Amino acid sequence: MLPKINQMMYIQTESDSDAEPVTLRSRVADEDDSNIYIEIPLNESNRRLYRTSVGERLQVYYFTQDGVKHLFETTVEGYRKESVSLVAIRKPDPEQITKDQRRRFLRVETNLEIAVKLGDKMRFVAVTEDLGGGGVSFLCERKWPLEPNVLLTCWLLLNYRGASIAHAHFEGEVVRVLPIEPDRHLVMLRFANITESDQQKIVRYCFERQLELRRE
């Protein structure tokens, strides 16, 4: 499956020297028969825009909505200047895209505020235990009548590096409920209905959180 317009993509540069490859993030802005046009990539380690060069080799990966990782190799073909500058990378043939079924969405431990709605009247705020592109776990009081297969409407507050904030809205199906303390339980959700844009917000947060955890 080729990446779609507005798809978030993660890019690793290839280095011919002993230098470490750079990990970048970008978004698909447009495409034509030969090329995919992406926004100028952002270096996730220093938050600076990355200057590509024509002919540069790149390793690209992205996730589809079901959490499958797709990978392909490409090269920088040129640039296109409109209202914003875009980088043209060679569009792969579908058979050149590799699917990694074993690698699901990255999941990270994190404590975020999540607002939960059950039915028309029951609402509460909880704290996440972990988060990934396919679901979330949170801790809440045991007084809430949660059980497997119940559908919850949720709003998640995402705190990115640089103090920027985003909200992700989704419906989640309860997969498991574990009592862990006398007055609290751990609720595990899988995303049952989420827009691609909100899912990509979560994937971006998890990517940043993983980098943060590696530095600790």
Secondary structure as GFF3:
##gff-version 3
##sequence-region A 1 216
A	DSSP	beta_strand	8	13	.	.	.	ID=ss1
A	DSSP	beta_strand	23	31	.	.	.	ID=ss2
A	DSSP	beta_strand	35	39	.	.	.	ID=ss3
A	DSSP	beta_strand	42	43	.	.	.	ID=ss4
A	DSSP	beta_strand	48	49	.	.	.	ID=ss5
A	DSSP	beta_strand	57	63	.	.	.	ID=ss6
A	DSSP	beta_strand	69	81	.	.	.	ID=ss7
A	DSSP	beta_strand	85	90	.	.	.	ID=ss8
A	DSSP	three_ten_helix	94	96	.	.	.	ID=ss9
A	DSSP	beta_strand	98	100	.	.	.	ID=ss10
A	DSSP	beta_strand	107	109	.	.	.	ID=ss11
A	DSSP	beta_strand	113	118	.	.	.	ID=ss12
A	DSSP	beta_strand	122	132	.	.	.	ID=ss13
A	DSSP	beta_strand	135	141	.	.	.	ID=ss14
A	DSSP	beta_strand	151	159	.	.	.	ID=ss15
A	DSSP	three_ten_helix	161	163	.	.	.	ID=ss16
A	DSSP	beta_strand	165	181	.	.	.	ID=ss17
A	DSSP	beta_strand	184	194	.	.	.	ID=ss18
A	DSSP	alpha_helix	196	215	.	.	.	ID=ss19
###
